């Protein structure tokens, strides 16, 4: 068996997340990618793909990584041709940028050492145009310094059960995660000024980044104090953290591996 690493970008607006659903009528990135792989490789059964991060419905990715195995070895030239074929076989909201052979046993999920997400907020009084599908529009001002102070309390290894959906927290044993960086900056996205919250960590719980963002927004608008964050972490209770930010403002930005 040969293992492959595939990198793709997708606009999550019209997808019900990355992961394949039981109902084949539900559109997912994994379903469309695996069907395209089966056609391009002339396989009766699509290869099973494993992604670096299972993005939720409406969440975008500009550097999602997927791994899968094949019985045959593809040359470099064949991999390049496969990229062309996959882009011809998938819809316009998926773009495959790279396919290459990986070390035997490589897993896009388990071999990742860090994942970076960007969340963008458009905080002008008027609506965004070009960035509309990629930002949360909140027509209010924020205390960015206070938000950064709050974010700094989240750095390091913590039990993030308060920043995870209740349903997920009930079925998993370990809600410890390590956040290595949270940066809150003003930048330009598609020509429009946005507030970007950039979160990096080893792994994330279901909706963890979106709940972090929702909580930081409440800090930035004065509904909470940055000093509340340690208490929220210690509570291990979803109800004490802030709202879950809308999915469309979130993008899986980068996944890093040790090789």
C-alpha positions, 0 to 999 in steps of 0.5 A: 500500500502507498500513502498519499497526502492531498492538499485542498481549499474549499468554500464551506458555504454550501457544504454540511461540513467535511465529514461524509454523512449517512445520508448521501444526499447531504453534501459534504467535502469528503463525499465529493472528494472521494467520488472524484478520486474513485473516478480519476483512479478508476476504482470501484470503491472510493479510497477512504480519506482522513482529514487534518481537521473535520470542519463544521457546516459552513466552515472554510479551509484554505489548506486542508490536508487529507491522507489516503492509501492506494494499492498502486504507487503513483509517479510524480507525473501521475500525481500532477495529472491527478490534481488536474483531474480532481479539479475537473471532477469537483465543483468550483467550491473545491480546489485541489492544489497538491498531491504527493506520496507520503511516508508509509502510514502517514495520517493527516489527522494524527501526524499533525503537530499544529493547526491554525484557524483564522476567524474574521469579523467585519465591524463596520456600520455598513455591510461587507461585500467581497468578504461577506461569506467569510466574515461575521458582521458585527457593527460595533467597536471592540476593545482589542487590548482587553480581548488580547488580555483575555486570549492570553489566559487561554494559552497553554494546556487547559481543560477546554470543556467549557469551550466545547459543545455539550454533546461532544463533551459528554462522549469524549474522555479527554478535553485537554488541549494546548493552545500555542497562540492567539493573535488578534489583529486588524487586517485587510481581507478581499479589500475590506478591513476586518478584525482577525482572530488567529488561533493556533493549537495542537488540536481542537474540540468541536466548535472550540475556536468558534466558542473562543471567538464568541467569548472574546467578542463578549469581552471586547464589547464589555459584556465580560471582563478578561479576568473572567476567563480563568473562571470559565476554564475552571468551570468545565461547563459550556453554559458559562462561556460565550456564544458560538460564533457563526461558522462562515467567519471561520477558516482552517488556515494551515496545518503543520507536520514534522516533515 
